[in-house]
Amino acid sequence: MRHGSIPGARGRVRPLRLLGDPVLHARCAEVTDFGPELAALVEDLFASMYAAHGVGLAANQIGEPVRVFVYDCPDDEDVRHLGHVVNPRLVSAGGVVVRGPEGCLSLPGLEAGTERHDEAVVEGLTAAGEPVTVRGTGFFARCLQHECDHLAGGVYPDRLGGWRRRRVLRQAAKASWNRPGPLAESL
């Protein structure tokens, strides 16, 4: 991206994959090609995230099973964090564990109290192949952990137990966006 350009301005909005889609439940592959296709994917991720009014989006959520995510997310002090990470590694999650409302663009309209650490550090690369370290606190730390989970093949209901998990999966099964398939059959 050029300095001063708006992320996603040259991207195309892609359809989001929804809970139950196999691409959301498989570990994503490392990125090895840092060419124009990767830059275009990052632009598409930003465009798709903004179109869906999200604060983060992983590549598998638009059907690309590679380790890339984008974010435009505030922290608890309302400081805006904007960027992307290629081949991210969650190198630290600490501080206090907080149960807070968590939603996902792949489960539209649903949320559940999910436990996350209130501090997180992610290391990876930019689309140009430069090393990057992203530190987050509060809501932004939640976002970083959530997106890293996606790239490992997880969704936030995987972190829930008991009645919270059953409730969100029941709501997902009844949601207007849900199509018959593995999710409905697993309930």
C-alpha positions in Angstrom: 0.0 0.0 0.0 1.2 3.5 -0.8 1.7 5.9 2.0 -1.6 7.8 2.5 -3.8 5.4 0.6 -6.9 4.1 2.2 -6.7 0.3 2.9 -9.1 -1.6 0.8 -9.7 1.2 -1.7 -8.4 -0.9 -4.5 -9.7 -4.2 -3.2 -12.9 -6.1 -4.1 -15.5 -7.1 -1.5 -15.6 -10.9 -1.3 -18.3 -13.1 0.2 -17.7 -14.1 3.8 -17.6 -17.8 4.7 -19.9 -18.7 7.5 -19.7 -21.1 10.4 -19.8 -24.7 9.2 -17.7 -24.0 6.1 -14.7 -26.4 6.1 -12.2 -23.6 5.2 -12.9 -22.0 8.6 -12.1 -25.2 10.5 -8.7 -26.1 8.8 -5.3 -24.8 9.7 -4.1 -22.2 7.1 -0.9 -22.5 5.1 2.1 -20.2 5.6 2.5 -17.5 2.9 5.6 -18.0 0.8 5.0 -15.7 -2.1 5.2 -12.0 -1.2 4.2 -10.7 -4.7 1.3 -8.7 -6.1 -1.2 -11.5 -5.4 -0.6 -11.1 -1.7 -0.9 -7.3 -1.8 -4.2 -7.8 -3.7 -5.4 -10.3 -1.1 -4.7 -7.8 1.7 -6.6 -5.1 -0.2 -9.6 -7.5 -0.6 -9.5 -8.4 3.1 -9.7 -4.7 4.0 -12.5 -4.0 1.5 -14.5 -7.1 2.7 -13.9 -6.2 6.4 -15.1 -2.6 5.9 -18.1 -3.7 3.9 -19.2 -6.1 6.7 -18.5 -3.4 9.4 -15.9 -5.6 11.1 -12.7 -4.8 13.1 -10.7 -7.7 11.9 -10.8 -10.4 9.1 -8.7 -13.5 8.5 -8.0 -14.7 4.9 -9.9 -18.0 5.4 -13.0 -16.0 6.2 -13.1 -15.1 2.5 -12.1 -18.5 1.4 -8.3 -18.1 1.1 -6.6 -20.7 3.4 -3.4 -18.7 4.0 -2.0 -17.1 7.2 -3.0 -13.4 6.7 -5.3 -11.1 8.7 -6.2 -7.4 8.7 -7.5 -5.2 11.4 -8.9 -1.7 12.0 -9.7 -2.0 15.7 -9.8 0.3 18.7 -8.3 -0.6 22.1 -10.1 0.1 25.4 -8.8 3.7 25.3 -10.3 4.2 21.9 -6.9 4.4 20.2 -7.2 3.1 16.6 -5.0 0.3 15.4 -4.8 -0.3 11.6 -2.7 -2.9 9.8 -2.2 -6.4 8.6 0.0 -9.4 9.5 1.2 -12.2 7.3 2.2 -15.5 8.9 1.3 -14.2 12.4 2.4 -16.0 15.6 0.8 -15.1 18.9 4.0 -14.9 20.9 2.4 -13.8 24.1 -1.0 -13.5 25.7 -1.1 -12.3 29.3 -2.5 -9.9 31.8 -5.9 -10.5 33.2 -8.3 -13.0 31.7 -11.5 -11.2 30.8 -14.8 -12.6 29.7 -16.3 -10.2 27.3 -18.8 -10.1 24.4 -17.2 -11.5 21.3 -18.7 -11.7 17.8 -17.5 -12.8 14.4 -18.2 -11.9 10.8 -18.6 -15.6 10.1 -21.4 -15.8 12.7 -23.3 -12.6 11.8 -25.5 -11.2 14.5 -24.3 -13.5 17.2 -22.0 -13.0 20.2 -21.1 -14.8 23.4 -19.1 -14.0 26.6 -15.7 -15.4 25.7 -12.6 -15.4 27.8 -9.5 -13.8 26.4 -6.3 -12.3 27.9 -6.3 -8.5 27.9 -2.7 -8.2 26.5 -1.4 -9.9 23.4 1.7 -9.7 21.2 1.7 -11.0 17.6 4.8 -11.2 15.4 4.8 -11.8 11.6 5.5 -10.0 8.4 4.0 -7.3 6.2 2.9 -8.0 2.7 6.3 -6.6 1.6 8.0 -9.3 3.7 9.2 -6.9 6.5 9.1 -8.1 10.1 6.3 -6.6 12.2 5.4 -6.8 15.9 1.9 -5.8 17.0 1.0 -5.3 20.6 -2.5 -5.0 21.8 -4.4 -4.4 25.0 -8.1 -4.7 25.9 -10.4 -5.0 23.0 -7.6 -4.9 20.5 -5.8 -7.8 22.3 -9.1 -9.7 22.0 -9.1 -9.0 18.2 -5.5 -10.2 17.7 -6.2 -13.5 19.6 -9.5 -14.0 17.7 -7.8 -13.6 14.2 -4.9 -15.9 15.2 -7.5 -18.5 16.2 -9.1 -18.2 12.8 -5.8 -19.0 11.0 -5.4 -22.1 13.3 -8.8 -23.3 12.1 -10.7 -22.1 15.1 -13.8 -19.9 15.7 -14.7 -18.3 19.0 -17.4 -20.9 20.0 -14.5 -23.4 20.2 -13.4 -21.5 23.3 -16.8 -21.7 25.0 -18.0 -24.5 27.2 -21.2 -25.6 28.6 -24.4 -23.6 28.2 -22.6 -20.7 26.5 -21.4 -23.0 23.7 -24.7 -24.8 23.4 -26.6 -21.5 23.2 -24.4 -19.9 20.5 -24.5 -23.1 18.4 -28.3 -23.3 18.8 -28.6 -19.6 17.7 -26.3 -20.3 14.7 -28.3 -23.3 13.7 -31.5 -21.2 13.7 -30.0 -18.1 12.0 -31.3 -17.0 8.7 -27.8 -17.2 7.2 -27.3 -20.8 8.2 -27.7 -23.4 5.5 -28.2 -27.1 6.2 -25.0 -29.0 6.7 -22.5 -30.1 9.3 -23.4 -27.5 11.9 -27.1 -28.3 12.0 -26.3 -32.1 12.0 -23.9 -31.7 15.0 -26.6 -30.3 17.3 
